[in-house]
């Protein structure tokens, strides 16, 4: 997973910290959201939404 992060220009430490913070509260049906590529897409969408709201 760390290598996947690095290959896709995702900070492995940021990804891992976020996964550890969110995994306990996430239902099993949504665990795919924590995979590095999916996580990155969701993070980019959140940033875009925050920029539009500002």
PQR file with spaces between the fields and no chain letter, atoms N, CA, C, O and H, PARSE charges and radii, in Angstrom:
ATOM       1  N    UNK     1       0.823   -1.188    0.000 -0.4000 1.5000
ATOM       2  CA   UNK     1       0.000    0.000    0.000 -0.0000 2.0000
ATOM       3  C    UNK     1       0.868    1.254    0.000  0.5500 1.7000
ATOM       4  O    UNK     1       0.551    2.240   -0.665 -0.5500 1.4000
ATOM       5  N    UNK     2       1.967    1.205    0.753 -0.4000 1.5000
ATOM       6  CA   UNK     2       2.865    2.359    0.789 -0.0000 2.0000
ATOM       7  C    UNK     2       3.455    2.601   -0.598  0.5500 1.7000
ATOM       8  O    UNK     2       3.565    3.744   -1.041 -0.5500 1.4000
ATOM       9  H    UNK     2       2.224    0.404    1.293  0.4000 1.0000
ATOM      10  N    UNK     3       3.831    1.529   -1.274 -0.4000 1.5000
ATOM      11  CA   UNK     3       4.380    1.662   -2.621 -0.0000 2.0000
ATOM      12  C    UNK     3       3.334    2.208   -3.577  0.5500 1.7000
ATOM      13  O    UNK     3       3.657    3.015   -4.448 -0.5500 1.4000
ATOM      14  H    UNK     3       3.741    0.601   -0.914  0.4000 1.0000
ATOM      15  N    UNK     4       2.093    1.785   -3.431 -0.4000 1.5000
ATOM      16  CA   UNK     4       1.012    2.308   -4.272 -0.0000 2.0000
ATOM      17  C    UNK     4       0.884    3.813   -4.065  0.5500 1.7000
ATOM      18  O    UNK     4       0.701    4.561   -5.026 -0.5500 1.4000
ATOM      19  H    UNK     4       1.830    1.129   -2.724  0.4000 1.0000
ATOM      20  N    UNK     5       0.977    4.253   -2.832 -0.4000 1.5000
ATOM      21  CA   UNK     5       0.928    5.691   -2.544 -0.0000 2.0000
ATOM      22  C    UNK     5       2.060    6.409   -3.261  0.5500 1.7000
ATOM      23  O    UNK     5       1.842    7.405   -3.951 -0.5500 1.4000
ATOM      24  H    UNK     5       1.125    3.646   -2.052  0.4000 1.0000
ATOM      25  N    UNK     6       3.258    5.897   -3.092 -0.4000 1.5000
ATOM      26  CA   UNK     6       4.416    6.559   -3.689 -0.0000 2.0000
ATOM      27  C    UNK     6       4.328    6.606   -5.209  0.5500 1.7000
ATOM      28  O    UNK     6       4.675    7.618   -5.818 -0.5500 1.4000
ATOM      29  H    UNK     6       3.435    5.088   -2.532  0.4000 1.0000
ATOM      30  N    UNK     7       3.872    5.531   -5.822 -0.4000 1.5000
ATOM      31  CA   UNK     7       3.760    5.478   -7.279 -0.0000 2.0000
ATOM      32  C    UNK     7       2.710    6.451   -7.814  0.5500 1.7000
ATOM      33  O    UNK     7       2.748    6.832   -8.984 -0.5500 1.4000
ATOM      34  H    UNK     7       3.591    4.709   -5.327  0.4000 1.0000
ATOM      35  N    UNK     8       1.778    6.848   -6.955 -0.4000 1.5000
ATOM      36  CA   UNK     8       0.691    7.735   -7.381 -0.0000 2.0000
ATOM      37  C    UNK     8       0.777    9.113   -6.744  0.5500 1.7000
ATOM      38  O    UNK     8      -0.228    9.818   -6.650 -0.5500 1.4000
ATOM      39  H    UNK     8       1.748    6.539   -6.005  0.4000 1.0000
ATOM      40  N    UNK     9       1.973    9.503   -6.305 -0.4000 1.5000
ATOM      41  CA   UNK     9       2.208   10.833   -5.721 -0.0000 2.0000
ATOM      42  C    UNK     9       1.282   11.157   -4.556  0.5500 1.7000
ATOM      43  O    UNK     9       0.784   12.276   -4.434 -0.5500 1.4000
ATOM      44  H    UNK     9       2.789    8.930   -6.382  0.4000 1.0000
ATOM      45  N    UNK    10       1.060   10.166   -3.707 -0.4000 1.5000
ATOM      46  CA   UNK    10       0.267   10.332   -2.492 -0.0000 2.0000
ATOM      47  C    UNK    10       1.231   10.229   -1.321  0.5500 1.7000
ATOM      48  O    UNK    10       2.048    9.310   -1.270 -0.5500 1.4000
ATOM      49  H    UNK    10       1.465    9.257   -3.806  0.4000 1.0000
ATOM      50  N    UNK    11       1.144   11.147   -0.396 -0.4000 1.5000
ATOM      51  CA   UNK    11       2.009   11.107    0.784 -0.0000 2.0000
ATOM      52  C    UNK    11       1.603    9.905    1.645  0.5500 1.7000
ATOM      53  O    UNK    11       0.514    9.908    2.218 -0.5500 1.4000
ATOM      54  H    UNK    11       0.481   11.894   -0.438  0.4000 1.0000
ATOM      55  N    UNK    12       2.451    8.882    1.747 -0.4000 1.5000
ATOM      56  CA   UNK    12       2.088    7.679    2.505 -0.0000 2.0000
ATOM      57  C    UNK    12       1.777    7.961    3.970  0.5500 1.7000
ATOM      58  O    UNK    12       0.892    7.327    4.545 -0.5500 1.4000
ATOM      59  H    UNK    12       3.336    8.879    1.282  0.4000 1.0000
ATOM      60  N    UNK    13       2.494    8.909    4.583 -0.4000 1.5000
ATOM      61  CA   UNK    13       2.247    9.213    5.993 -0.0000 2.0000
ATOM      62  C    UNK    13       0.876    9.857    6.175  0.5500 1.7000
ATOM      63  O    UNK    13       0.161    9.527    7.120 -0.5500 1.4000
ATOM      64  H    UNK    13       3.212    9.424    4.115  0.4000 1.0000
ATOM      65  N    UNK    14       0.508   10.761    5.292 -0.4000 1.5000
ATOM      66  CA   UNK    14      -0.806   11.407    5.379 -0.0000 2.0000
ATOM      67  C    UNK    14      -1.912   10.393    5.146  0.5500 1.7000
ATOM      68  O    UNK    14      -2.925   10.391    5.846 -0.5500 1.4000
ATOM      69  H    UNK    14       1.090   11.029    4.524  0.4000 1.0000
ATOM      70  N    UNK    15      -1.709    9.525    4.151 -0.4000 1.5000
ATOM      71  CA   UNK    15      -2.709    8.503    3.851 -0.0000 2.0000
ATOM      72  C    UNK    15      -2.896    7.578    5.042  0.5500 1.7000
ATOM      73  O    UNK    15      -4.023    7.327    5.468 -0.5500 1.4000
ATOM      74  H    UNK    15      -0.886    9.527    3.583  0.4000 1.0000
ATOM      75  N    UNK    16      -1.786    7.068    5.585 -0.4000 1.5000
ATOM      76  CA   UNK    16      -1.855    6.118    6.689 -0.0000 2.0000
ATOM      77  C    UNK    16      -2.469    6.755    7.934  0.5500 1.7000
ATOM      78  O    UNK    16      -3.269    6.119    8.618 -0.5500 1.4000
ATOM      79  H    UNK    16      -0.870    7.272    5.239  0.4000 1.0000
ATOM      80  N    UNK    17      -2.110    7.986    8.233 -0.4000 1.5000
ATOM      81  CA   UNK    17      -2.682    8.677    9.390 -0.0000 2.0000
ATOM      82  C    UNK    17      -4.193    8.837    9.236  0.5500 1.7000
ATOM      83  O    UNK    17      -4.940    8.636   10.193 -0.5500 1.4000
ATOM      84  H    UNK    17      -1.460    8.504    7.677  0.4000 1.0000
ATOM      85  N    UNK    18      -4.644    9.198    8.032 -0.4000 1.5000
ATOM      86  CA   UNK    18      -6.072    9.356    7.787 -0.0000 2.0000
ATOM      87  C    UNK    18      -6.798    8.023    7.872  0.5500 1.7000
ATOM      88  O    UNK    18      -7.894    7.944    8.426 -0.5500 1.4000
ATOM      89  H    UNK    18      -4.038    9.362    7.254  0.4000 1.0000
ATOM      90  N    UNK    19      -6.194    6.976    7.327 -0.4000 1.5000
ATOM      91  CA   UNK    19      -6.805    5.637    7.383 -0.0000 2.0000
ATOM      92  C    UNK    19      -6.968    5.199    8.837  0.5500 1.7000
ATOM      93  O    UNK    19      -8.036    4.723    9.224 -0.5500 1.4000
ATOM      94  H    UNK    19      -5.303    7.040    6.876  0.4000 1.0000
ATOM      95  N    UNK    20      -5.919    5.356    9.645 -0.4000 1.5000
ATOM      96  CA   UNK    20      -6.012    4.964   11.053 -0.0000 2.0000
ATOM      97  C    UNK    20      -7.074    5.773   11.787  0.5500 1.7000
ATOM      98  O    UNK    20      -7.747    5.247   12.673 -0.5500 1.4000
ATOM      99  H    UNK    20      -5.052    5.743    9.331  0.4000 1.0000
ATOM     100  N    UNK    21      -7.232    7.025   11.436 -0.4000 1.5000
ATOM     101  CA   UNK    21      -8.219    7.877   12.102 -0.0000 2.0000
ATOM     102  C    UNK    21      -9.648    7.512   11.709  0.5500 1.7000
ATOM     103  O    UNK    21     -10.566    7.669   12.514 -0.5500 1.4000
ATOM     104  H    UNK    21      -6.686    7.453   10.716  0.4000 1.0000
ATOM     105  N    UNK    22      -9.851    7.026   10.484 -0.4000 1.5000
ATOM     106  CA   UNK    22     -11.209    6.807    9.970 -0.0000 2.0000
ATOM     107  C    UNK    22     -11.674    5.358    9.974  0.5500 1.7000
ATOM     108  O    UNK    22     -12.879    5.111    9.928 -0.5500 1.4000
ATOM     109  H    UNK    22      -9.106    6.898    9.829  0.4000 1.0000
ATOM     110  N    UNK    23     -10.769    4.400   10.027 -0.4000 1.5000
ATOM     111  CA   UNK    23     -11.138    3.011    9.780 -0.0000 2.0000
ATOM     112  C    UNK    23     -12.124    2.451   10.811  0.5500 1.7000
ATOM     113  O    UNK    23     -12.986    1.647   10.457 -0.5500 1.4000
ATOM     114  H    UNK    23      -9.790    4.601   10.064  0.4000 1.0000
ATOM     115  N    UNK    24     -12.013    2.853   12.047 -0.4000 1.5000
ATOM     116  CA   UNK    24     -12.891    2.310   13.094 -0.0000 2.0000
ATOM     117  C    UNK    24     -14.348    2.718   12.893  0.5500 1.7000
ATOM     118  O    UNK    24     -15.253    1.965   13.250 -0.5500 1.4000
ATOM     119  H    UNK    24     -11.313    3.506   12.334  0.4000 1.0000
ATOM     120  N    UNK    25     -14.582    3.884   12.333 -0.4000 1.5000
ATOM     121  CA   UNK    25     -15.944    4.392   12.175 -0.0000 2.0000
ATOM     122  C    UNK    25     -16.549    4.115   10.806  0.5500 1.7000
ATOM     123  O    UNK    25     -17.716    4.429   10.568 -0.5500 1.4000
ATOM     124  H    UNK    25     -13.847    4.496   12.042  0.4000 1.0000
ATOM     125  N    UNK    26     -15.770    3.534    9.911 -0.4000 1.5000
ATOM     126  CA   UNK    26     -16.242    3.314    8.549 -0.0000 2.0000
ATOM     127  C    UNK    26     -16.879    1.926    8.428  0.5500 1.7000
ATOM     128  O    UNK    26     -16.268    0.939    8.839 -0.5500 1.4000
ATOM     129  H    UNK    26     -14.823    3.279   10.104  0.4000 1.0000
ATOM     130  N    UNK    27     -18.089    1.829    7.875 -0.4000 1.5000
ATOM     131  CA   UNK    27     -18.698    0.513    7.684 -0.0000 2.0000
ATOM     132  C    UNK    27     -17.890   -0.320    6.679  0.5500 1.7000
ATOM     133  O    UNK    27     -17.222    0.223    5.799 -0.5500 1.4000
ATOM     134  H    UNK    27     -18.585    2.630    7.541  0.4000 1.0000
ATOM     135  N    UNK    28     -17.965   -1.619    6.826 -0.4000 1.5000
ATOM     136  CA   UNK    28     -17.208   -2.532    5.956 -0.0000 2.0000
ATOM     137  C    UNK    28     -17.528   -2.306    4.487  0.5500 1.7000
ATOM     138  O    UNK    28     -16.667   -2.506    3.630 -0.5500 1.4000
ATOM     139  H    UNK    28     -18.508   -2.060    7.541  0.4000 1.0000
ATOM     140  N    UNK    29     -18.742   -1.896    4.186 -0.4000 1.5000
ATOM     141  CA   UNK    29     -19.135   -1.683    2.795 -0.0000 2.0000
ATOM     142  C    UNK    29     -18.441   -0.482    2.160  0.5500 1.7000
ATOM     143  O    UNK    29     -18.490   -0.313    0.942 -0.5500 1.4000
ATOM     144  H    UNK    29     -19.442   -1.733    4.882  0.4000 1.0000
ATOM     145  N    UNK    30     -17.799    0.349    2.970 -0.4000 1.5000
ATOM     146  CA   UNK    30     -17.126    1.539    2.442 -0.0000 2.0000
ATOM     147  C    UNK    30     -15.609    1.497    2.621  0.5500 1.7000
ATOM     148  O    UNK    30     -14.939    2.504    2.394 -0.5500 1.4000
ATOM     149  H    UNK    30     -17.760    0.212    3.960  0.4000 1.0000
ATOM     150  N    UNK    31     -15.058    0.355    3.022 -0.4000 1.5000
ATOM     151  CA   UNK    31     -13.622    0.248    3.241 -0.0000 2.0000
ATOM     152  C    UNK    31     -12.822    0.521    1.970  0.5500 1.7000
ATOM     153  O    UNK    31     -11.670    0.949    2.049 -0.5500 1.4000
ATOM     154  H    UNK    31     -15.603   -0.464    3.207  0.4000 1.0000
ATOM     155  N    UNK    32     -13.411    0.282    0.810 -0.4000 1.5000
ATOM     156  CA   UNK    32     -12.712    0.554   -0.446 -0.0000 2.0000
ATOM     157  C    UNK    32     -12.320    2.023   -0.568  0.5500 1.7000
ATOM     158  O    UNK    32     -11.390    2.352   -1.305 -0.5500 1.4000
ATOM     159  H    UNK    32     -14.347   -0.066    0.747  0.4000 1.0000
ATOM     160  N    UNK    33     -13.011    2.906    0.138 -0.4000 1.5000
ATOM     161  CA   UNK    33     -12.700    4.339    0.098 -0.0000 2.0000
ATOM     162  C    UNK    33     -11.335    4.642    0.709  0.5500 1.7000
ATOM     163  O    UNK    33     -10.773    5.711    0.472 -0.5500 1.4000
ATOM     164  H    UNK    33     -13.767    2.638    0.736  0.4000 1.0000
ATOM     165  N    UNK    34     -10.806    3.717    1.485 -0.4000 1.5000
ATOM     166  CA   UNK    34      -9.523    3.936    2.137 -0.0000 2.0000
ATOM     167  C    UNK    34      -8.343    3.454    1.293  0.5500 1.7000
ATOM     168  O    UNK    34      -7.194    3.674    1.674 -0.5500 1.4000
ATOM     169  H    UNK    34     -11.263    2.849    1.677  0.4000 1.0000
ATOM     170  N    UNK    35      -8.595    2.815    0.178 -0.4000 1.5000
ATOM     171  CA   UNK    35      -7.511    2.435   -0.718 -0.0000 2.0000
ATOM     172  C    UNK    35      -6.869    3.705   -1.258  0.5500 1.7000
ATOM     173  O    UNK    35      -7.565    4.692   -1.497 -0.5500 1.4000
ATOM     174  H    UNK    35      -9.530    2.636   -0.132  0.4000 1.0000
ATOM     175  N    UNK    36      -5.566    3.697   -1.452 -0.4000 1.5000
ATOM     176  CA   UNK    36      -4.871    4.942   -1.813 -0.0000 2.0000
ATOM     177  C    UNK    36      -5.465    5.703   -2.997  0.5500 1.7000
ATOM     178  O    UNK    36      -5.643    6.918   -2.907 -0.5500 1.4000
ATOM     179  H    UNK    36      -5.000    2.895   -1.258  0.4000 1.0000
ATOM     180  N    UNK    37      -5.771    5.039   -4.080 -0.4000 1.5000
ATOM     181  CA   UNK    37      -6.283    5.767   -5.248 -0.0000 2.0000
ATOM     182  C    UNK    37      -7.669    6.345   -4.991  0.5500 1.7000
ATOM     183  O    UNK    37      -7.949    7.486   -5.358 -0.5500 1.4000
ATOM     184  H    UNK    37      -5.627    4.052   -4.153  0.4000 1.0000
ATOM     185  N    UNK    38      -8.527    5.564   -4.365 -0.4000 1.5000
ATOM     186  CA   UNK    38      -9.881    6.039   -4.039 -0.0000 2.0000
ATOM     187  C    UNK    38      -9.807    7.180   -3.018  0.5500 1.7000
ATOM     188  O    UNK    38     -10.516    8.180   -3.132 -0.5500 1.4000
ATOM     189  H    UNK    38      -8.300    4.637   -4.066  0.4000 1.0000
ATOM     190  N    UNK    39      -8.953    7.012   -2.039 -0.4000 1.5000
ATOM     191  CA   UNK    39      -8.754    8.034   -1.008 -0.0000 2.0000
ATOM     192  C    UNK    39      -8.309    9.348   -1.633  0.5500 1.7000
ATOM     193  O    UNK    39      -8.794   10.417   -1.264 -0.5500 1.4000
ATOM     194  H    UNK    39      -8.377    6.200   -1.946  0.4000 1.0000
ATOM     195  N    UNK    40      -7.391    9.261   -2.575 -0.4000 1.5000
ATOM     196  CA   UNK    40      -6.891   10.455   -3.241 -0.0000 2.0000
ATOM     197  C    UNK    40      -7.997   11.152   -4.032  0.5500 1.7000
ATOM     198  O    UNK    40      -8.094   12.378   -3.999 -0.5500 1.4000
ATOM     199  H    UNK    40      -6.997    8.393   -2.876  0.4000 1.0000
ATOM     200  N    UNK    41      -8.813   10.408   -4.724 -0.4000 1.5000
ATOM     201  CA   UNK    41      -9.925   10.996   -5.485 -0.0000 2.0000
ATOM     202  C    UNK    41     -10.911   11.702   -4.553  0.5500 1.7000
ATOM     203  O    UNK    41     -11.362   12.810   -4.843 -0.5500 1.4000
ATOM     204  H    UNK    41      -8.735    9.411   -4.750  0.4000 1.0000
ATOM     205  N    UNK    42     -11.240   11.063   -3.447 -0.4000 1.5000
ATOM     206  CA   UNK    42     -12.164   11.676   -2.491 -0.0000 2.0000
ATOM     207  C    UNK    42     -11.561   12.928   -1.860  0.5500 1.7000
ATOM     208  O    UNK    42     -12.261   13.916   -1.637 -0.5500 1.4000
ATOM     209  H    UNK    42     -10.873   10.163   -3.211  0.4000 1.0000
ATOM     210  N    UNK    43     -10.272   12.884   -1.577 -0.4000 1.5000
ATOM     211  CA   UNK    43      -9.586   14.036   -1.002 -0.0000 2.0000
ATOM     212  C    UNK    43      -9.582   15.215   -1.978  0.5500 1.7000
ATOM     213  O    UNK    43      -9.805   16.356   -1.573 -0.5500 1.4000
ATOM     214  H    UNK    43      -9.704   12.082   -1.759  0.4000 1.0000
ATOM     215  N    UNK    44      -9.331   14.944   -3.253 -0.4000 1.5000
ATOM     216  CA   UNK    44      -9.341   15.994   -4.266 -0.0000 2.0000
ATOM     217  C    UNK    44     -10.732   16.589   -4.406  0.5500 1.7000
ATOM     218  O    UNK    44     -10.875   17.800   -4.573 -0.5500 1.4000
ATOM     219  H    UNK    44      -9.150   14.017   -3.582  0.4000 1.0000
ATOM     220  N    UNK    45     -11.762   15.747   -4.340 -0.4000 1.5000
ATOM     221  CA   UNK    45     -13.141   16.235   -4.451 -0.0000 2.0000
ATOM     222  C    UNK    45     -13.478   17.120   -3.254  0.5500 1.7000
ATOM     223  O    UNK    45     -14.152   18.138   -3.410 -0.5500 1.4000
ATOM     224  H    UNK    45     -11.647   14.763   -4.205  0.4000 1.0000
ATOM     225  N    UNK    46     -13.018   16.743   -2.061 -0.4000 1.5000
ATOM     226  CA   UNK    46     -13.253   17.560   -0.875 -0.0000 2.0000
ATOM     227  C    UNK    46     -12.579   18.916   -0.988  0.5500 1.7000
ATOM     228  O    UNK    46     -13.160   19.938   -0.624 -0.5500 1.4000
ATOM     229  H    UNK    46     -12.471   15.915   -1.934  0.4000 1.0000
ATOM     230  N    UNK    47     -11.349   18.925   -1.493 -0.4000 1.5000
ATOM     231  CA   UNK    47     -10.632   20.195   -1.681 -0.0000 2.0000
ATOM     232  C    UNK    47     -11.364   21.096   -2.661  0.5500 1.7000
ATOM     233  O    UNK    47     -11.489   22.298   -2.425 -0.5500 1.4000
ATOM     234  H    UNK    47     -10.877   18.095   -1.789  0.4000 1.0000
ATOM     235  N    UNK    48     -11.848   20.526   -3.757 -0.4000 1.5000
ATOM     236  CA   UNK    48     -12.572   21.306   -4.761 -0.0000 2.0000
ATOM     237  C    UNK    48     -13.859   21.881   -4.170  0.5500 1.7000
ATOM     238  O    UNK    48     -14.200   23.038   -4.416 -0.5500 1.4000
ATOM     239  H    UNK    48     -11.747   19.550   -3.948  0.4000 1.0000
ATOM     240  N    UNK    49     -14.555   21.078   -3.404 -0.4000 1.5000
ATOM     241  CA   UNK    49     -15.803   21.537   -2.773 -0.0000 2.0000
ATOM     242  C    UNK    49     -15.533   22.659   -1.782  0.5500 1.7000
ATOM     243  O    UNK    49     -16.297   23.620   -1.705 -0.5500 1.4000
ATOM     244  H    UNK    49     -14.278   20.138   -3.205  0.4000 1.0000
ATOM     245  N    UNK    50     -14.448   22.540   -1.024 -0.4000 1.5000
ATOM     246  CA   UNK    50     -14.103   23.587   -0.057 -0.0000 2.0000
ATOM     247  C    UNK    50     -13.705   24.882   -0.754  0.5500 1.7000
ATOM     248  O    UNK    50     -13.998   25.968   -0.253 -0.5500 1.4000
ATOM     249  H    UNK    50     -13.826   21.759   -1.087  0.4000 1.0000
ATOM     250  N    UNK    51     -13.045   24.781   -1.897 -0.4000 1.5000
ATOM     251  CA   UNK    51     -12.653   25.982   -2.636 -0.0000 2.0000
ATOM     252  C    UNK    51     -13.871   26.685   -3.215  0.5500 1.7000
ATOM     253  O    UNK    51     -13.918   27.914   -3.258 -0.5500 1.4000
ATOM     254  H    UNK    51     -12.807   23.899   -2.303  0.4000 1.0000
ATOM     255  N    UNK    52     -14.851   25.917   -3.658 -0.4000 1.5000
ATOM     256  CA   UNK    52     -16.061   26.526   -4.224 -0.0000 2.0000
ATOM     257  C    UNK    52     -16.909   27.175   -3.131  0.5500 1.7000
ATOM     258  O    UNK    52     -17.587   28.170   -3.383 -0.5500 1.4000
ATOM     259  H    UNK    52     -14.813   24.919   -3.624  0.4000 1.0000
ATOM     260  N    UNK    53     -16.875   26.624   -1.934 -0.4000 1.5000
ATOM     261  CA   UNK    53     -17.662   27.164   -0.827 -0.0000 2.0000
ATOM     262  C    UNK    53     -17.050   28.458   -0.291  0.5500 1.7000
ATOM     263  O    UNK    53     -17.748   29.273    0.312 -0.5500 1.4000
ATOM     264  H    UNK    53     -16.324   25.815   -1.730  0.4000 1.0000
ATOM     265  N    UNK    54     -15.781   28.640   -0.504 -0.4000 1.5000
ATOM     266  CA   UNK    54     -15.095   29.831    0.044 -0.0000 2.0000
ATOM     267  C    UNK    54     -15.313   31.060   -0.793  0.5500 1.7000
ATOM     268  O    UNK    54     -14.804   32.131   -0.463 -0.5500 1.4000
ATOM     269  H    UNK    54     -15.214   27.978   -0.994  0.4000 1.0000
